[in-house]
Amino acid sequence: MSKLIPVSLLALGLFTVTFAVNLQAPLYDVYAAQSDVGATAVTIAFAAYVAGLMPTLLLLGGLSDRIGRRVPIALALMLGAGATALLVQVPSWTSLVGARVLLGVGTGLATTAGTAYMSEILGTDRVRTAALIVTSATSLGFGGGALATGISLGVQGPTYMPASYIGLCVMAPVLAVIALGLPRIDRPRAVSILRLPVFPAGTWVFGTAMALAWSTTGMTIAVVPLELGANNLGGWTGLVIFLAIFVGFLCQPIARRMTNERALAWGVALIPLGFLVLLAGVWWKGLALVLLGTCITSSASYGFTYLASMAEVSLRAPDDRARATAGLFVYAYFGFSVPVIATGVLADMFGLFSALIVFAAFQIAATAGIVFLWLRRAAPLDAAHNVG
């Protein structure tokens, strides 16, 4: 079998797993209103995804080393279909929480197994290419689900069963069967099923930058749409969430031409800039600024930072890629969830826009701290290199 076929099918499977993750995002406010809950509850439902994903990363990040890469990917696809079907059958905030937990488990299984599998299919000399394919497929998936539901609602009108839900429930089981039929390139090892993630030496700055970048994406997906709705711009939520990820996908080929360190530097610089532009758009109720800020944060989060970090941990842990990927996502999803929940609590106490300002201040301070520590640790290495 040509490498193109398994690579394409694996990429399609990873796309579909992540497509399911934000499929419900344009309906967050509808589920919240139906259950009569506030901003804190919405952010808790959003972050329930991490409640499923984080234990999977912490305890099962190396599961595919034991049972092979194909089964976790197939299981992730079925979990995505099951979570979506749950929301169709019981559309409520409580069901949203349960569905998000299932989606988190599926993402944890698929991203760790899929990253390692893609590198094995392409070969160890094409690790960065494998990372680019994985990040591209997952970026398109994370953004595409929200856009698909937004378009479906625009065409169908208000409904708890948009066409995007139906498409996912049909496509995911078919791809799960196909995933089980992919070639078995990996060699399962006699290791414990419960395996902790690995944090390769020297990758701390990539992990912390991922946490900061994805906290911004989390805000754009979970909290900013609430403010857009309050400003009568709620109909643009699907597009905003899509751009929050899709523009990053467009930037990945640019990032690939850079060293990992340079790509990361670009990402770190763009994170606070993009959110400040977005915040200005919310303040002035200017959709153009909101979309521009979203595009800038997307290029930072899912473009430069995501690809650089994924490639770096893969290079530094050639014998433990699944667990190293799990370690990177521990950083990422801590940022994706904790600041978002905290901002939701602040929003219920002081108002949405005030909470967004607090987050922006935190973000700027955290960015400055990362840059300071990075430069401080890099200085002795540069000095030693010059002496040598």
N, C-alpha and C positions, 0 to 999 in steps of 0.2 A: 504494500500500500504506500502511495506517495505521501511524503510528510505533509503536503498541503492539505490533504483531506482530514487527517486527525487534528491538525492544528486549527483548521477552520471550524470543525465540529466542537472542539474543546472551547474555542473562543466563543462560539455561539451559545454553548452551555453556560459559560461564565457570565456572558451578557444577560442571559435569561434569568439566572439566579439573582443578579443585582437589579435587573429590570423590575423584579417583584418588590424590591425593598422600598422604593419611594412611590410605588403605584398609587397608594392611598393618599399621598400628601395633599393633593388639591381638595380632598374631602375632610381634612382634619377639623376644620371649623364646623362642618356639617355634623360630624360625629359628636363633637363637643357640645354643640347646641342641642342635639337630640338627647344627650344625657345630662344637659344643664350643668356643665363644668366649665372652669375658667382656664386661664393661660397656664397655670401650674400643671393642671391635669393634662393639657395638650402636650407640654414638654415632657411630662412623665411618660405618656404614651409613646412619644417619639423616642425617648431614651430607653424604653423597654426593649427595644431592639438590641441595645448593648447588654442588657441583663441576660439575654440569650447568647449573644456573641462572646462576651468576655469569658464566661466559664468554659465555653468551647475552645477558645484560644488558649486559655491557661491550662486546661486539663487534656484536651484532645487535639492540640496543634500538631502532634506527631502521629495521629491515628492512621493516616494514610501510609506512613512508613511500615505499619504492621499489616494492614489489610489491603493495601494497594490504593491507587489514586482514583479508580473509577467509581467504586461504591460510594464514597463520601460525596462525590459530585452528583451522582444520581439521586442520593438521598436529599441533598440540598435542593434539587429541582422539585422533588415531590413536596418538600416542606413549603416551598414558595407557593405551589398550587394549593396546598392545604390551607395555608394562612389566608390566601385570597378567597377561597371558597367559604371560609369561616365568616369573613366580612360580608359576603353576599347573603349568607343564611341569617346572620345575626348582626345587622349593622348598628353598632353602638360603640361608645368609648371603651367599655370593658372588653369587647371583642377586638378592638383595635390594639389594646395592650397585649392580649394573648397572641394576636397575629404577629405583632412586632417581635415578640419573644421568639416565635418559630422562625421568623425571617432572620433573626440574629444568629440562631444556631446554624441555619443553612449557609449563611454567608461565611461564618467561621470555618465550616467544613470545606466549602468550595474554594475559598481563596487560598487556604494553606495547601490543599491537595493540588489545586489547579496550577499554582505558581511552580511548584516542584515538577509537576507533570509536563508542563510546557517546556521547561528547561531540559527535561529528559528526552522529549521528542526531538527538539532542535539540536541538542548536543551541548556539551559544556563550553564549547568555544563561541556559543551564541547566547550567552546569558542575558546580555542587555537587550537583544532582540526579543527574547522570550519575555522579559520584564515589560517591554514596550507593548507587546501584543496583549498581555494580561491587563496592564493598566488601561489600555485603550478599550478593550472589551468591557471591563468593569465600569469605567468612566461613562461610556455610552449607556450602559445598563442603568446605573444609578440615576442618570439624568433623563433617560428615555422613558422610564416608567411614569414619572410625573407629567411629562409632556403628553404622553399618550392618553392619560386620564383627563388632562386638561382639554385636549382636542375632543375626546369622546363626550365630555360634558357639554362642550360648546355645540356639538352637533345634536346630541340626544336631549339636552336640557337636564334639569336636576334629576338624578337617579342614584340609587344605591348599587346599581349593577351596570356600570359603564362598559362599553365594548372592550376596553383595554383589559378589564378583569376576565372577561370571557376568553379573549385571545390567549392570555397567560395560562389559564386553566386548561386550555386545549394543547398549547405548545409544550408546556413543561413536562408532562408525562411522556410525550413522544421523545423528547430530548433525553429524558432519564433512561429510556430503553436504549437509545443510540449510544449514550455514554457508557453503558455496560458493555457495549460491543466494540469499543475503541481498543486498539492494540495494547497489550500489556508489556510496556517497555521497562517499567520499574521492577525491581526485585524486592518484594516484601521482606522485612527483616524481623527476626525473632526478638522484638523489643516489647516493653510494656505498653499496653494500650493507653494508659494514662501517662502522658509525657508533658512536662512543663515546657514553655517556650524558651527559646535561646535568644540572648541579647549579645550579638557579636561585639567584641572590643572595638572601640573607636566609632561606634554608630550612634552614640547618645544624642549628638546634635541632630541627626536625621530623624530620630524618634521624637524628640521634643519639638522640632519644627513641624513634623506631621501632626502632633497633638494640637499645636497652635493653629495650623492651617485648617485642620478639619473641625476645630471648634467654630471657626468662622463659617464654614459650610453648614454646620449644624444650625447655627443662628439663622442663616439664609433660608434653610429649609423649614425650620420649626417655628421661629419667632417672627421673622420679618413678614411672612405671609399674614400673620395676625394684624400687624400694623397696616399692611396694604389693604386688608379688608376693612379696617376702621377708616381708611382714607378713600373708600370706594374704588380701590384698584384691585380688588380680590380676583377679578377675572383673569389677571395676568400672572397668578400664582404659578401655574404649570410652566409657563415660559421662563419665569424667574428661576425656578428650581432646575429646569433643563439647562439654562445658561450657566447656572452655578457649577455645573459639572462639565457640560459639553465643550465650552471654550477651553477648559483644561485639556481635554482630549486633543483639540486642535494644536495646542502648544507642545504636546509631547514630542513630536518629531523635531522641534526646535531644541528642546531640552536634551534629546538624545545626541545631538551634535556637540554638546558641551560635556565637560567633565562633570561628575556627580557633584563635586563641591561647588562649582560655578553655578550649576542649575539650582542647587539648594540656596545659594546666596540670592539669586533672582527671586526665588519663591518667598524667602523671608522678607525681602524688601517690599514685595507687592502685597503681602497679607494686610498690613494696617492701611496702606494707601487705598486699596479697594474697598475696605469696609467704611472708611471715612467718606468716600465718594457716595457709597450706597446710603449711608446715614444722612448725608446732605440731601439726597434725593427724597428720602422719607420725610425729612423736615420741611422741604419746600413742595412736597407732593409732586415732584417731577419724575415721571416715569423714565425718561431718558437717562437721568442720573442714576436711578435705581438699577437700570439694566446695565449701564456702564460699570458701576461699582461691582455688580454681580459678575460681570465678565472678568474684571481685574482679579477679584478674589478667586474665581475659578481657575484662571491661569496659574495662580500661586498654589492653590490647594491640589487640584487634580492634574496640573501640568508639570511645572518644574519640581515641586516638592515631592509629589507622589512618585514620579518616575525615578528621580534621583535616589530617593530612599529605598525603593524596591530593588533597584539595581545594586545599590551599595550593600545591602544586607545579603543579597544573593551571592555577590562576589566574595564577601567575607565569611560566608558559612557554606562552602560548596558541598559539604557532607551532611548538612542539616538544614536545607533550604525551607522545608515545611515548617519546622519549629522556629527558624529565624523570621520567617514571614509572620508567624503567629506573634512573635515578640514585637515586631514593628506595628502590627495592628493593635496590640495592647496599648501602646502609646497613642495611636491614632484615635481609637474609640474612647479612650479616657477623655481626650479633648472633645470628641464628638458629642459626649453626653453630659458630663458634669457641669461645664459652663452653661449649657443650654438649660438644664434644670434650675440652676441658680438664677439665671436670668428670668425664667418663668416665675419663680417665687418673687423676685424683685418686681416683676411686671404687675403681679396681683397686688403688691403692697404700694408701689409708687407710680405705676403706669408703664405702658410698653416702651414709650420713647425714652423715658428716664432710665429704664433698665438697659436699653440699647447703648445709651451713653456710658453707663457704668462698664458694660462689656468692652466698649471701644477703648476706655482708659486702661482697663486690665490688659487688653490686647497689645497696646502700645508699650506698656511697661514690660510685659513678657517678651516681646520682640527685642527690646533693648537689652534685656537680661541675657537672652540667648546669644545675641551678637557679641556682647561683652565677654561672656564665658568662652565662646568659640575663638575669638581673637586672642584671648589670654592664653588659651591652651595651645593655639597654633604658633604663638610667638617663640616659645622655647624650641619647637621643632624646626622653625625656619632658621633660628640662630645656629642650631647644631648642624643643619644642612650647609649653611654658609661657611662654617668653620671647616667642615669636612671638605 
